[in-house]
Amino acid sequence: MKKLLSILVAGLFLNIQVYADNHKKYYIEKKEDPKYELYNSYVINFNKWIDDTMNDDSCNASNLPSTIGKLFDICDCMYRKTIKYMKRNNINLNPIILDAQYDFYSDVRERAKTLELKWAHDTKNLEKEWTQWAEYYFSELEALLFYQKDIWTKFALKKNIEYLATKEKEDDADNSKKQEKNDKDQTYSELELNELISKANKEDIDAQYELYIYYYGLGKFEESFKWLKKVATLGYSSAQNDLGFMLDNGLGTKENKVLAYKWFLKAAEQDQINAITTLASYYLDGEVVDQSYVKAFEFYNKAANLSFENLENKSILKNQQSRAIYGLGLMHEKGQGTKFDYKKAKSFYLKADEYGHEIARLRYDALEGDGAIAEYLAAMYYVGSNIDIGIPIDLSEAAFWFKISEYKGVISIGKKFEEVLDKISARDLRKANNRFEIWKKNSGFEYDKETLKEVTPYSLNHTGTAFYINENTLLTNKHVVHQDNEKCDKITGFSPYDGKYETYEHYDTSYLPKSGDIEILKSKKATTSYIKISNEELEIGEDVFLIGFPQGDKISKYPKISKGMVNSEIGVYNDTDQFILDAISYPGSSGSPVLNNKGNLIGILWGGDSQELLDNEGEIANKIADPNISYAIKNTYINKFLKINNILPKKSSNTLLGKFFDSIILGEGSKNIAKNNIPSLRFIECYKKNDQE
């Protein structure tokens, strides 16, 4: 046994080395825009942690004491090494990543310990069980690292946003002091300045442009304008754009938007990106030229399709281009100059976000029904938070986003929404109301003639998971679609990869004498994606996969998959219609399908264990969920439950040919299981009617 174990352990470390050699896929990509300096510093820390951990071979067999041969000792060594480098690279600043690392360690170590105890008296299947443990270790490690990568990316972005907001406030507070300092600490001595002016008077374009920047920085706009005009007249596109900007805003000269338009047009003819985007806004406003959404769309489209790949400053130009790409998204969303097309609008928002646009991702998420973000956008449009990034005071926008937020059950918006509705013009109210109806239609909601001034009668109560088992039938838990023993008044399901919602009806369910936490929902819309129910009985030790929405949309609105095994084929309280598994689950996972390694349904998750926290007197002070112990209802019970309800599910094949087809076409392994079954999942929202006064 010792000889076999030593060979297996050596094989494990060989796999670890191969794994470490390919670790760059876990790197977070840095952003080129200078404003992401802090974000990039966090990215460097994360990537350094990955490097340090993967390149450290201190836990390899040759470096461990000869007494160490047990799998859980290896787990301990790997965990200590990982935490050491986390602390060195400040990854421990994020407790979510630490918790995830500990959950992974506890899980694999406990499995290893269980196997060690078994091998002490039974080594019959040692090689097979050891290999299964190693495969599980690497599968879960990969899922963990991708999860930690995602969490750290969001953490770094949040820190960067907070830093920029603080820096902006500090810059605003210091503006007057900096201006005074600039007046005193001129860049040039008197002699140098005279030499520069002399060159500029001899039509030296570089000297002229330098004087424009110099005087602009001092706030001497008239002198700045004089030199800029000379450069623009010579045909320099950036100068033409800047001259248009100064004329448009009355800096150093009288405000003259008509003349500004002409200079923007000259710059645009040379593909100056900011000028093209500004011309689009001119045609949107209709203040200087006749309003034309078609012309605005043409200019946005021209700017969005410029290529900067071979230019040194391409990252800066792409960031500027994000305004045009975002503008195209707005026009597709609002049906201006083109047809309404939410799919295209959202693709443009994602592209603009990739290029560094500040609010494109917010608009994307709000458009997909994130009530909290919709409320945030509404509040920004109400006060005109930042006109530079496309957030002026716009009551029509504010009303539209407030209504989406209210419709999605956010109950904290009342007073601000009322203020907007009191101030908004009848014309802008009609625009917002029409957009709201279009949003409902494009999001999959039913048309119910609800206006902005009518209060949405529902509030969001809780969330969960459901999945299709045939064209129009879904399974979930009873507690997901009930609250306090009463049915949810409205139930919606969200398909995140489609960005669409569905509204479901309660089924007149019949329950077995021995009732389980399982419920049926009916959809008016048919689907082509559903999960087949396995005809095979599950076995202890069998690998299983759990797909659902743990933590709801708190971490992200997309489904997550975790892998585990059947710890016991008998459920909690010795219930033979249930089983226990150790795939990770959290609140929000309720109703998730439990799948075998063929991707067929062997159960539905309904709950999990919890740990008691005691105070100094030994009394229970609190309880916390244990994500590693989950409870599920067996497929055999599900089949009986569906039969008495006259529901015909799709079932896996019992024939050899059918099984062969499933294994070849559908494939096995976590990637194929996720790919084939995620389209069947829905993020469930349970709404309750508000108390009517």
C-alpha positions as CSV (number, residue, x, y, z in Angstrom):
1,M,0.0,0.0,0.0
2,K,2.8,2.5,0.9
3,K,4.5,1.8,-2.4
4,L,1.3,2.4,-4.4
5,L,0.5,5.5,-2.4
6,S,4.0,6.9,-3.1
7,I,3.5,6.4,-6.8
8,L,0.0,8.1,-6.7
9,V,1.3,11.0,-4.6
10,A,4.2,11.5,-7.1
11,G,1.6,11.5,-9.9
12,L,-0.4,14.1,-8.0
13,F,2.6,16.4,-7.8
14,L,3.3,15.9,-11.5
15,N,-0.2,17.0,-12.2
16,I,0.2,20.0,-9.9
17,Q,3.3,21.0,-11.8
18,V,1.5,20.7,-15.2
19,Y,-1.3,22.7,-13.7
20,A,1.1,25.4,-12.4
21,D,2.8,25.7,-15.8
22,N,-0.6,26.8,-17.3
23,H,-1.6,29.2,-14.6
24,K,-1.6,32.3,-16.7
25,K,-5.2,31.7,-17.6
26,Y,-6.1,32.9,-14.1
27,Y,-4.4,36.3,-14.6
28,I,-6.5,39.4,-14.5
29,E,-5.8,41.6,-17.5
30,K,-4.6,45.2,-16.8
31,K,-6.4,48.2,-18.3
32,E,-4.4,50.6,-20.4
33,D,-6.4,53.8,-19.5
34,P,-4.3,55.8,-17.0
35,K,-7.3,56.4,-14.7
36,Y,-7.1,52.6,-13.8
37,E,-3.8,53.0,-12.1
38,L,-5.1,51.8,-8.7
39,Y,-7.0,49.0,-10.3
40,N,-3.9,47.8,-12.1
41,S,-2.0,47.8,-8.8
42,Y,-4.6,45.4,-7.4
43,V,-4.3,43.3,-10.6
44,I,-0.5,43.1,-10.2
45,N,-1.0,41.9,-6.6
46,F,-3.5,39.2,-7.7
47,N,-1.3,38.0,-10.6
48,K,1.8,38.0,-8.3
49,W,-0.2,35.8,-5.8
50,I,-1.0,33.3,-8.6
51,D,2.7,33.3,-9.7
52,D,4.0,32.9,-6.2
53,T,1.6,30.1,-5.3
54,M,2.0,28.1,-8.5
55,N,5.8,28.4,-8.6
56,D,6.4,27.4,-5.0
57,D,7.1,23.6,-5.0
58,S,7.6,23.3,-1.2
59,C,4.6,20.9,-1.0
60,N,6.1,18.5,-3.6
61,A,6.8,15.0,-2.5
62,S,10.6,15.5,-2.5
63,N,10.3,18.5,-0.2
64,L,7.9,17.1,2.3
65,P,9.1,15.1,5.4
66,S,9.1,11.4,4.8
67,T,6.4,11.0,7.5
68,I,3.9,12.9,5.3
69,G,2.1,10.7,3.0
70,K,-1.6,11.3,3.9
71,L,-3.7,13.3,1.5
72,F,-5.0,15.6,4.2
73,D,-1.4,16.5,5.2
74,I,-0.9,17.5,1.5
75,C,-4.1,19.6,1.8
76,D,-2.7,21.3,4.9
77,C,0.6,22.1,3.2
78,M,-1.1,23.5,0.1
79,Y,-3.5,25.7,2.2
80,R,-0.7,27.1,4.4
81,K,1.3,27.9,1.2
82,T,-1.6,29.7,-0.4
83,I,-2.5,31.7,2.6
84,K,1.1,32.8,3.1
85,Y,1.2,34.3,-0.4
86,M,-2.2,35.8,0.0
87,K,-0.9,37.8,3.0
88,R,2.3,38.8,1.2
89,N,0.3,40.1,-1.8
90,N,-2.5,41.6,0.3
91,I,-5.1,39.3,-1.2
92,N,-6.4,38.8,2.3
93,L,-7.9,42.3,2.1
94,N,-11.0,40.6,0.5
95,P,-12.7,38.3,3.1
96,I,-14.8,36.6,0.4
97,I,-11.7,35.2,-1.3
98,L,-10.4,34.0,2.1
99,D,-13.7,32.3,2.9
100,A,-13.8,30.6,-0.5
101,Q,-10.2,29.4,-0.1
102,Y,-11.1,27.9,3.4
103,D,-14.3,26.3,2.1
104,F,-12.3,24.6,-0.7
105,Y,-9.6,23.5,1.8
106,S,-12.1,22.1,4.2
107,D,-14.0,20.3,1.5
108,V,-11.0,18.5,-0.1
109,R,-9.3,17.8,3.3
110,E,-12.5,16.3,4.7
111,R,-12.8,14.1,1.6
112,A,-9.2,13.1,1.9
113,K,-9.6,12.2,5.6
114,T,-12.6,10.1,4.9
115,L,-10.7,8.1,2.3
116,E,-7.7,7.7,4.6
117,L,-9.9,6.2,7.3
118,K,-11.5,3.8,4.8
119,W,-8.1,2.7,3.4
120,A,-6.9,1.9,6.9
121,H,-9.0,-1.3,6.7
122,D,-10.1,-1.5,3.0
123,T,-7.7,-0.8,0.1
124,K,-9.7,-2.7,-2.5
125,N,-10.5,0.4,-4.6
126,L,-7.7,2.6,-3.4
127,E,-6.3,3.5,-6.8
128,K,-9.7,4.4,-8.3
129,E,-10.8,6.3,-5.2
130,W,-7.5,8.2,-5.0
131,T,-7.8,9.1,-8.7
132,Q,-11.4,10.4,-8.2
133,W,-10.2,12.5,-5.3
134,A,-7.4,14.0,-7.4
135,E,-9.7,14.8,-10.3
136,Y,-12.2,16.4,-7.9
137,Y,-9.3,18.4,-6.3
138,F,-8.2,19.9,-9.7
139,S,-11.8,20.5,-10.9
140,E,-12.7,22.4,-7.7
141,L,-9.4,24.2,-7.7
142,E,-10.0,25.5,-11.2
143,A,-13.5,26.6,-10.3
144,L,-12.2,28.3,-7.2
145,L,-9.5,30.3,-9.0
146,F,-11.9,31.5,-11.7
147,Y,-14.3,32.5,-8.9
148,Q,-11.6,34.3,-7.0
149,K,-10.5,36.1,-10.2
150,D,-14.0,37.4,-10.7
151,I,-14.4,38.5,-7.1
152,W,-11.0,40.3,-7.1
153,T,-11.7,42.0,-10.4
154,K,-14.9,43.5,-9.0
155,F,-13.1,44.4,-5.7
156,A,-10.4,46.2,-7.6
157,L,-12.9,48.1,-9.8
158,K,-14.8,49.1,-6.7
159,K,-11.6,50.4,-5.0
160,N,-10.7,52.3,-8.2
161,I,-14.1,54.0,-8.4
162,E,-13.9,55.0,-4.7
163,Y,-10.3,56.3,-5.2
164,L,-11.3,58.3,-8.3
165,A,-14.4,59.8,-6.5
166,T,-12.2,60.8,-3.5
167,K,-9.5,62.2,-5.9
168,E,-12.1,64.2,-7.8
169,K,-13.3,65.8,-4.5
170,E,-9.8,66.6,-3.5
171,D,-9.0,68.1,-6.9
172,D,-12.1,70.3,-6.8
173,A,-11.2,71.5,-3.3
174,D,-7.6,72.4,-4.5
175,N,-8.6,74.0,-7.8
176,S,-8.3,77.6,-6.7
177,K,-5.0,76.9,-4.9
178,K,-3.6,75.2,-8.0
179,Q,-4.7,78.1,-10.2
180,E,-2.8,80.5,-7.9
181,K,0.2,78.3,-8.0
182,N,0.1,78.0,-11.8
183,D,0.1,81.8,-12.0
184,K,3.2,82.0,-9.9
185,D,5.1,78.9,-11.2
186,Q,5.0,79.5,-14.9
187,T,6.4,76.7,-17.0
188,Y,8.6,79.1,-18.9
189,S,11.0,81.9,-17.9
190,E,10.4,85.3,-19.5
191,L,13.2,84.6,-22.0
192,E,11.9,81.1,-22.9
193,L,8.4,82.5,-23.4
194,N,9.6,85.3,-25.7
195,E,11.5,82.7,-27.7
196,L,8.4,80.5,-28.0
197,I,6.3,83.5,-29.1
198,S,8.9,84.4,-31.7
199,K,8.8,80.9,-33.2
200,A,5.0,81.0,-33.1
201,N,4.9,84.3,-35.0
202,K,7.0,82.7,-37.7
203,E,4.2,80.1,-38.3
204,D,5.9,77.4,-36.2
205,I,2.8,75.2,-35.6
206,D,4.3,73.3,-32.7
207,A,5.1,76.5,-30.9
208,Q,1.6,77.8,-31.6
209,Y,0.0,74.7,-30.2
210,E,2.3,74.8,-27.2
211,L,1.2,78.4,-26.4
212,Y,-2.4,77.4,-26.7
213,I,-2.0,74.7,-24.1
214,Y,0.2,77.0,-21.9
215,Y,-2.3,79.9,-21.8
216,Y,-5.3,77.5,-21.4
217,G,-3.6,76.0,-18.4
218,L,-3.2,79.5,-16.9
219,G,-6.9,80.2,-17.5
220,K,-5.9,83.0,-20.0
221,F,-8.5,81.8,-22.6
222,E,-8.4,84.8,-24.9
223,E,-4.6,84.4,-25.5
224,S,-5.1,80.6,-25.7
225,F,-7.9,81.0,-28.3
226,K,-5.7,83.3,-30.4
227,W,-2.9,80.7,-30.8
228,L,-5.3,77.8,-31.2
229,K,-7.1,79.5,-34.1
230,K,-3.8,79.8,-36.0
231,V,-3.1,76.1,-35.6
232,A,-6.7,75.2,-36.6
233,T,-6.5,77.4,-39.7
234,L,-3.4,75.4,-40.8
235,G,-5.5,72.3,-40.8
236,Y,-4.5,70.5,-37.6
237,S,-7.6,68.3,-36.8
238,S,-7.2,68.2,-33.0
239,A,-6.8,72.0,-32.9
240,Q,-9.9,72.3,-35.1
241,N,-11.8,70.1,-32.6
242,D,-10.5,72.1,-29.6
243,L,-11.4,75.4,-31.3
244,G,-14.9,74.1,-31.8
245,F,-15.0,73.3,-28.1
246,M,-13.9,76.8,-27.1
247,L,-16.5,78.4,-29.4
248,D,-19.2,76.1,-28.2
249,N,-18.5,77.0,-24.6
250,G,-17.5,80.7,-25.0
251,L,-14.0,80.2,-23.7
252,G,-11.7,83.2,-24.8
253,T,-14.4,84.4,-27.3
254,K,-18.1,84.9,-27.6
255,E,-20.1,81.7,-27.6
256,N,-20.8,80.8,-31.2
257,K,-22.3,77.4,-31.7
258,V,-22.8,77.8,-35.5
259,L,-19.1,78.6,-36.0
260,A,-18.2,75.8,-33.6
261,Y,-20.3,73.4,-35.7
262,K,-18.2,74.4,-38.8
263,W,-14.9,73.7,-37.0
264,F,-16.2,70.4,-35.7
265,L,-17.2,69.5,-39.3
266,K,-13.7,70.3,-40.6
267,A,-12.1,68.1,-37.8
268,A,-14.6,65.3,-38.5
269,E,-13.6,65.3,-42.2
270,Q,-10.1,64.2,-40.9
271,D,-11.6,61.5,-38.7
272,Q,-11.1,63.4,-35.5
273,I,-13.0,61.1,-33.1
274,N,-14.3,63.7,-30.6
275,A,-15.4,66.0,-33.3
276,I,-17.5,63.3,-35.0
277,T,-19.1,62.4,-31.7
278,T,-19.9,66.0,-30.9
279,L,-21.5,66.5,-34.3
280,A,-23.8,63.5,-33.5
281,S,-24.9,65.3,-30.3
282,Y,-25.6,68.5,-32.4
283,Y,-28.0,66.6,-34.5
284,L,-29.6,65.0,-31.5
285,D,-30.2,68.4,-29.8
286,G,-31.3,70.3,-32.9
287,E,-30.2,73.6,-31.4
288,V,-27.7,74.6,-34.1
289,V,-28.8,72.3,-37.0
290,D,-32.2,70.8,-37.8
291,Q,-32.7,67.8,-35.5
292,S,-32.0,64.6,-37.3
293,Y,-31.7,61.2,-35.5
294,V,-30.7,59.7,-38.8
295,K,-27.7,62.1,-39.2
296,A,-26.8,61.6,-35.5
297,F,-26.8,57.9,-36.0
298,E,-24.6,58.2,-39.1
299,F,-22.0,60.3,-37.2
300,Y,-22.0,57.9,-34.2
301,N,-21.6,55.0,-36.5
302,K,-18.7,56.6,-38.4
303,A,-16.9,57.3,-35.1
304,A,-17.6,53.8,-33.7
305,N,-16.1,52.2,-36.8
306,L,-12.8,54.0,-36.9
307,S,-9.7,51.8,-36.3
308,F,-6.8,52.8,-34.1
309,E,-5.0,49.5,-33.9
310,N,-1.7,50.7,-35.4
311,L,-1.5,53.9,-33.4
312,E,0.7,54.3,-30.3
313,N,-2.1,56.1,-28.3
314,K,-4.8,53.6,-29.3
315,S,-5.9,53.1,-25.7
316,I,-6.7,56.8,-25.3
317,L,-8.4,57.0,-28.7
318,K,-10.5,53.9,-27.9
319,N,-11.6,55.4,-24.6
320,Q,-12.7,58.5,-26.6
321,Q,-14.4,56.2,-29.1
322,S,-16.4,54.7,-26.2
323,R,-18.7,57.8,-26.3
324,A,-19.7,57.1,-29.9
325,I,-20.2,53.4,-29.2
326,Y,-22.3,54.2,-26.1
327,G,-24.3,56.7,-28.3
328,L,-25.1,54.0,-30.8
329,G,-26.4,51.9,-27.9
330,L,-28.7,54.7,-26.8
331,M,-30.1,55.1,-30.3
332,H,-30.8,51.4,-30.6
333,E,-32.4,51.4,-27.1
334,K,-34.6,54.4,-27.9
335,G,-35.3,53.7,-31.5
336,Q,-33.8,57.0,-32.7
337,G,-32.4,57.0,-36.3
338,T,-32.9,53.2,-36.4
339,K,-35.3,50.5,-35.2
340,F,-35.7,49.6,-31.5
341,D,-33.2,46.8,-30.9
342,Y,-32.4,46.0,-27.3
343,K,-30.1,43.2,-28.3
344,K,-27.9,45.5,-30.4
345,A,-28.1,48.3,-27.7
346,K,-26.8,45.9,-25.0
347,S,-24.0,44.7,-27.3
348,F,-22.9,48.3,-27.8
349,Y,-23.0,49.0,-24.1
350,L,-20.7,46.0,-23.4
351,K,-18.3,47.2,-26.1
352,A,-18.3,50.8,-24.7
353,D,-17.6,49.3,-21.3
354,E,-14.7,47.3,-22.7
355,Y,-13.3,50.6,-24.0
356,G,-13.6,52.3,-20.6
357,H,-16.9,54.2,-20.7
358,E,-17.9,55.1,-17.2
359,I,-21.6,54.1,-17.2
360,A,-22.2,51.8,-20.1
361,R,-22.1,48.7,-17.9
362,L,-24.5,50.3,-15.4
363,R,-27.0,51.0,-18.2
364,Y,-26.6,47.4,-19.5
365,D,-27.4,45.9,-16.1
366,A,-30.3,48.4,-15.5
367,L,-31.8,47.6,-18.9
368,E,-31.7,43.9,-17.9
369,G,-33.9,44.7,-14.9
370,D,-31.4,45.3,-12.0
371,G,-33.7,47.4,-9.8
372,A,-31.0,48.8,-7.6
373,I,-28.8,50.0,-10.5
374,A,-31.9,51.4,-12.3
375,E,-32.6,53.4,-9.1
376,Y,-29.0,54.6,-9.0
377,L,-29.2,55.8,-12.7
378,A,-32.5,57.5,-12.0
379,A,-31.1,59.5,-9.1
380,M,-28.1,60.6,-11.2
381,Y,-30.3,61.8,-14.1
382,Y,-32.5,63.6,-11.5
383,V,-29.7,65.8,-10.2
384,G,-27.5,65.8,-13.4
385,S,-24.5,64.1,-11.8
386,N,-22.0,64.3,-14.6
387,I,-22.7,65.8,-18.0
388,D,-19.2,64.9,-19.3
389,I,-20.2,61.2,-19.3
390,G,-23.7,61.7,-20.5
391,I,-25.6,62.3,-17.3
392,P,-27.3,65.7,-17.6
393,I,-30.5,66.6,-15.7
394,D,-33.0,64.6,-17.7
395,L,-36.4,64.0,-16.0
396,S,-37.6,61.7,-18.8
397,E,-34.6,59.4,-18.1
398,A,-35.0,59.7,-14.4
399,A,-38.7,58.8,-14.6
400,F,-38.0,55.8,-16.9
401,W,-35.3,54.3,-14.6
402,F,-37.3,55.0,-11.4
403,K,-40.3,53.2,-12.9
404,I,-38.2,50.1,-13.8
405,S,-36.8,50.2,-10.3
406,E,-40.3,50.3,-8.8
407,Y,-41.6,47.7,-11.2
408,K,-38.8,45.3,-10.0
409,G,-39.9,45.7,-6.4
410,V,-37.4,48.3,-5.0
411,I,-39.5,50.1,-2.3
412,S,-37.0,52.8,-1.3
413,I,-37.6,55.2,-4.2
414,G,-41.0,56.6,-3.4
415,K,-40.3,60.2,-2.5
416,K,-37.7,60.9,-5.2
417,F,-39.9,59.3,-7.9
418,E,-42.9,61.5,-6.7
419,E,-40.7,64.6,-7.0
420,V,-39.8,63.7,-10.6
421,L,-43.4,63.0,-11.6
422,D,-44.4,66.4,-10.1
423,K,-41.7,68.3,-12.1
424,I,-41.8,66.4,-15.4
425,S,-43.5,67.9,-18.5
426,A,-46.4,66.1,-20.1
427,R,-44.3,65.5,-23.2
428,D,-41.4,64.0,-21.3
429,L,-43.8,61.9,-19.3
430,R,-45.2,60.4,-22.5
431,K,-41.7,59.7,-23.8
432,A,-40.8,57.9,-20.5
433,N,-44.0,56.0,-20.4
434,N,-43.6,54.8,-24.0
435,R,-40.1,53.7,-23.3
436,F,-41.3,51.8,-20.2
437,E,-43.8,49.8,-22.3
438,I,-41.1,49.0,-24.9
439,W,-38.8,47.9,-22.1
440,K,-41.4,45.5,-20.7
441,K,-42.1,44.1,-24.2
442,N,-38.4,43.6,-24.9
443,S,-37.7,42.1,-21.5
444,G,-40.4,39.5,-21.9
445,F,-43.0,41.0,-19.5
446,E,-46.7,41.0,-20.4
447,Y,-48.3,44.2,-21.6
448,D,-50.6,45.4,-18.7
449,K,-51.1,49.1,-19.6
450,E,-49.5,50.2,-16.4
451,T,-48.5,53.9,-16.6
452,L,-45.6,55.6,-14.8
453,K,-48.0,57.3,-12.4
454,E,-49.7,54.1,-11.3
455,V,-47.9,52.5,-8.4
456,T,-46.7,49.0,-9.1
457,P,-48.6,46.8,-6.7
458,Y,-45.8,44.3,-6.0
459,S,-42.6,44.2,-3.9
460,L,-39.8,41.7,-4.3
461,N,-39.9,39.2,-1.4
462,H,-37.2,36.6,-2.2
463,T,-35.4,34.8,-4.9
464,G,-34.5,31.2,-5.8
465,T,-33.9,28.8,-8.7
466,A,-36.2,26.8,-11.1
467,F,-35.6,24.7,-14.2
468,Y,-37.6,23.3,-17.1
469,I,-38.4,19.6,-17.4
470,N,-40.5,19.9,-20.6
471,E,-41.6,22.6,-23.0
472,N,-43.7,24.6,-20.5
473,T,-43.2,23.0,-17.1
474,L,-40.7,24.0,-14.4
475,L,-39.8,22.5,-11.1
476,T,-38.6,24.4,-8.0
477,N,-39.1,24.2,-4.2
478,K,-42.5,24.9,-2.6
479,H,-40.8,27.5,-0.3
480,V,-39.4,29.3,-3.3
481,V,-42.9,30.2,-4.7
482,H,-44.5,30.6,-1.3
483,Q,-44.1,33.0,1.6
484,D,-45.6,32.3,5.0
485,N,-47.6,29.4,3.6
486,E,-49.2,31.7,1.0
487,K,-48.5,31.6,-2.7
488,C,-46.4,34.4,-4.2
489,D,-48.7,36.9,-5.9
490,K,-46.4,37.2,-8.9
491,I,-43.6,34.9,-10.0
492,T,-41.0,35.9,-12.7
493,G,-38.1,33.9,-14.1
494,F,-35.0,35.5,-15.6
495,S,-32.8,33.9,-18.3
496,P,-29.6,35.9,-17.9
497,Y,-27.9,34.9,-21.1
498,D,-31.0,36.0,-23.1
499,G,-31.7,39.0,-20.9
500,K,-35.4,38.0,-20.9
501,Y,-38.0,37.6,-18.2
502,E,-41.0,35.1,-18.1
503,T,-44.1,35.3,-15.9
504,Y,-45.3,32.0,-14.4
505,E,-48.6,30.7,-13.1
506,H,-49.1,28.5,-10.1
507,Y,-50.1,24.9,-11.0
508,D,-53.0,23.2,-9.2
509,T,-50.6,20.8,-7.6
510,S,-51.4,17.5,-6.0
511,Y,-49.0,16.4,-3.3
512,L,-48.0,12.9,-2.3
513,P,-49.0,11.6,1.1
514,K,-45.4,12.1,2.2
515,S,-45.0,15.7,1.1
516,G,-41.7,17.0,-0.1
517,D,-40.4,20.6,-0.7
518,I,-41.2,20.5,-4.4
519,E,-43.5,22.6,-6.6
520,I,-44.6,23.0,-10.2
521,L,-44.8,26.2,-12.3
522,K,-46.3,26.7,-15.7
523,S,-45.1,29.0,-18.4
524,K,-47.2,30.4,-21.2
525,K,-44.1,30.4,-23.4
526,A,-42.6,27.2,-24.7
527,T,-38.9,26.4,-24.5
528,T,-36.7,24.0,-26.4
529,S,-34.2,23.6,-23.5
530,Y,-35.1,21.3,-20.6
531,I,-33.4,18.9,-18.3
532,K,-34.0,15.2,-18.7
533,I,-34.8,13.1,-15.6
534,S,-32.5,10.1,-15.0
535,N,-34.1,6.7,-14.8
536,E,-31.2,5.4,-12.7
537,E,-31.1,5.3,-8.9
538,L,-28.3,7.3,-7.4
539,E,-25.5,5.7,-5.4
540,I,-23.4,6.9,-2.5
541,G,-20.0,8.3,-3.7
542,E,-21.5,9.2,-7.1
543,D,-20.2,12.5,-8.6
544,V,-22.9,15.2,-8.8
545,F,-23.2,18.7,-10.2
546,L,-25.3,21.5,-8.8
547,I,-26.3,24.5,-11.0
548,G,-28.3,27.4,-9.7
549,F,-28.2,31.0,-8.4
550,P,-26.5,30.9,-4.9
551,Q,-26.7,34.2,-3.1
552,G,-29.3,35.3,-5.7
553,D,-27.8,38.1,-7.9
554,K,-25.7,39.4,-5.0
555,I,-22.4,38.2,-6.6
556,S,-23.6,38.1,-10.2
557,K,-26.9,37.4,-11.9
558,Y,-25.5,34.4,-13.8
559,P,-25.8,30.7,-12.8
560,K,-22.9,29.0,-11.0
561,I,-22.0,25.3,-11.1
562,S,-20.3,23.3,-8.3
563,K,-19.2,19.7,-8.2
564,G,-19.6,17.3,-5.3
565,M,-20.5,13.8,-4.5
566,V,-23.4,11.9,-2.9
567,N,-22.4,11.7,0.8
568,S,-25.4,9.6,1.7
569,E,-28.1,8.0,-0.4
570,I,-30.4,8.5,2.7
571,G,-31.4,12.0,3.5
572,V,-31.7,14.1,6.6
573,Y,-33.8,12.5,9.4
574,N,-33.2,9.1,7.6
575,D,-35.6,10.1,4.8
576,T,-35.2,7.5,2.0
577,D,-36.8,9.9,-0.5
578,Q,-33.9,12.3,0.0
579,F,-30.1,12.3,-0.1
580,I,-27.2,14.4,1.1
581,L,-24.5,15.9,-1.1
582,D,-21.6,18.2,-0.6
583,A,-21.7,20.4,-3.7
584,I,-21.6,24.0,-2.5
585,S,-24.9,25.8,-2.0
586,Y,-26.1,29.0,-0.4
587,P,-29.5,30.8,0.0
588,G,-30.8,31.3,-3.5
589,S,-29.7,27.7,-4.5
590,S,-33.1,26.4,-3.4
591,G,-34.8,24.7,-6.4
592,S,-31.5,24.0,-8.2
593,P,-31.2,20.8,-10.2
594,V,-28.8,18.1,-9.0
595,L,-27.3,16.3,-12.0
596,N,-25.3,13.2,-12.5
597,N,-22.2,13.0,-14.7
598,K,-24.4,12.5,-17.8
599,G,-26.2,15.7,-17.1
600,N,-29.5,14.1,-16.2
601,L,-31.6,15.1,-13.2
602,I,-31.1,12.9,-10.1
603,G,-32.5,15.4,-7.6
604,I,-33.7,18.9,-6.6
605,L,-31.9,20.8,-3.9
606,W,-34.2,22.1,-1.1
607,G,-31.9,23.1,1.8
608,G,-28.7,22.6,3.7
609,D,-27.1,22.4,7.1
610,S,-26.2,25.2,9.5
611,Q,-23.6,25.7,12.2
612,E,-24.5,27.0,15.6
613,L,-22.4,29.8,17.1
614,L,-22.3,29.8,20.9
615,D,-21.7,32.7,23.2
616,N,-19.5,32.7,26.4
617,E,-22.3,31.0,28.4
618,G,-22.6,28.2,25.9
619,E,-26.0,29.5,24.6
620,I,-26.8,29.6,20.9
621,A,-26.0,33.1,19.7
622,N,-26.5,32.7,16.0
623,K,-26.6,30.2,13.2
624,I,-24.7,30.3,9.9
625,A,-25.3,28.3,6.8
626,D,-22.9,25.4,6.0
627,P,-22.5,25.5,2.2
628,N,-20.8,22.1,2.1
629,I,-23.8,20.0,3.4
630,S,-26.9,20.2,1.1
631,Y,-30.2,18.3,1.1
632,A,-32.0,17.1,-2.0
633,I,-35.1,15.2,-3.1
634,K,-34.4,12.1,-5.2
635,N,-35.4,11.6,-8.8
636,T,-37.5,8.6,-7.8
637,Y,-39.7,10.8,-5.7
638,I,-39.8,13.5,-8.4
639,N,-41.1,10.9,-10.9
640,K,-43.9,9.8,-8.6
641,F,-44.8,13.4,-7.8
642,L,-45.0,14.3,-11.5
643,K,-47.1,11.2,-12.3
644,I,-49.9,12.1,-9.9
645,N,-49.9,15.6,-11.4
646,N,-50.2,14.2,-15.0
647,I,-46.9,15.9,-16.0
648,L,-44.9,14.1,-18.6
649,P,-41.2,15.1,-18.2
650,K,-38.4,14.4,-20.6
651,K,-36.5,11.4,-19.5
652,S,-33.1,10.0,-20.2
653,S,-32.9,6.9,-22.4
654,N,-32.7,3.4,-20.9
655,T,-31.5,1.8,-24.2
656,L,-27.9,1.2,-24.9
657,L,-28.2,3.2,-28.2
658,G,-29.9,6.1,-26.3
659,K,-27.2,6.1,-23.6
660,F,-24.5,6.1,-26.3
661,F,-26.2,9.0,-28.1
662,D,-26.4,11.0,-24.9
663,S,-22.8,10.4,-24.1
664,I,-21.5,11.3,-27.6
665,I,-23.8,14.2,-28.5
666,L,-24.3,15.8,-25.0
667,G,-20.9,14.7,-23.6
668,E,-19.8,14.4,-20.0
669,G,-17.8,16.5,-17.7
670,S,-18.6,19.8,-16.0
671,K,-18.1,22.0,-19.1
672,N,-20.6,20.0,-21.2
673,I,-23.0,19.6,-18.3
674,A,-23.1,23.3,-17.7
675,K,-23.3,24.2,-21.4
676,N,-26.2,21.8,-22.0
677,N,-28.3,22.5,-18.9
678,I,-27.8,26.2,-18.1
679,P,-30.3,27.3,-20.8
680,S,-33.0,25.4,-18.8
681,L,-32.4,27.4,-15.6
682,R,-34.3,30.5,-14.5
683,F,-33.6,32.9,-11.7
684,I,-36.9,33.1,-9.8
685,E,-38.3,36.2,-8.2
686,C,-41.2,36.0,-5.8
687,Y,-43.3,39.1,-5.4
688,K,-46.0,39.9,-2.8
689,K,-48.7,42.4,-3.2
690,N,-48.2,45.7,-1.3
691,D,-50.7,46.6,1.4
692,Q,-53.3,48.9,-0.1
693,E,-54.1,51.9,2.1
